[in-house]
Amino acid sequence: MKEYFLKASRQVNQHILLIGLVGIFNVSLLNGIMAYVSLATLVSGFFIVIVVNGRIAQQINKKELSAPFQIIKDNWKNYLIAGLVLAAPILGFNHLNKLASLSVEQHILLKEAIRTIIWIVSIYVMPIVFLKKLGFVSIIAGISYFFQNIKQSMSIIPVVALMFTINAGGYLWAMEKIQEGVEALNVMPVMVVLNIASTYLSFIVFAAATIILVESYQNRSEGEVNA
C-alpha cells in the first residue's frame, strides 16, 4: 500500500500552496469582528477544497483538467450535500453536549473521536462525489465500499488516526493556554501550523482513496471486457 501514498503525495504536493491556504483559513478561534473575517475565510476554504479535490480526482482519473470555476460549478452542490450529511453527527453531538456535564477536555476528545470515526468509514465518500458527480448517493456508495473493502483500506486508517492526534492535541493545548489567560491571537500561530499539517493529511487520504477507487473501477471494466 506504500505506493498509494507515494502516488497520493505526488498529486497533493502539486497543490501545496492552496492546501496551505485551506489550513490557514480553517482555523477559527476568533471572536467579535474577526469572527466575520474567519467566516469569510472558511467560505473561501470551502471553494478551494473543491478545486483541489476536483483537480486531484481528474489527474488520478487521467481526465483533462477543467478550469477552477467549472470544477466548482460541477461539484459544489454534491460536495455541500455530502459534507452536511457527514457533519450532522458532529452538530448533533454539539447540541447534546449542552445537556450533558462534560468538561472542555472531554468535549474536545469526544468530538474529535466522533469526527475520526466518521472520517474512517467515509474515506471513499468524497472521492465518489468528484469521480461520479453524486451527492447523497455518494455517502451510501462510499460507506458500502469501505465495509466491503476494509482490508484494502487499513493502510489509510492510521493517517486518519494521526489527524485525530493532531486535532485533539492542538485544541486541548489551545484551550489550556486560553484558560491560563493567554490571548487567542497568541495561540493562533501554533494552531495554524497544526491545522496545515492536518489539512495536508486529509488531502493525502482523499488522494489515496481516489487512487484505490479508480484502480478498482479500471479492474472492474477490464474484467467485464474480458468476460
SULTA-V191534 format. One record per run of one state. SS is the DSSP state (H for helix, E for strand, - for the rest). FROM is the first residue (numbers start at 0). LEN is the number of residues. Records with the same first field share a line. If there is no record, write none. Layout:
BEGIN
SS = FROM-LEN + FROM-LEN
END
This chain:
BEGIN
- = 0-1 + 13-2 + 25-7 + 60-7 + 97-6 + 121-3 + 132-3 + 148-1 + 179-4 + 226-1
H = 1-12 + 15-10 + 32-28 + 67-30 + 103-18 + 124-8 + 135-13 + 149-30 + 183-43
END
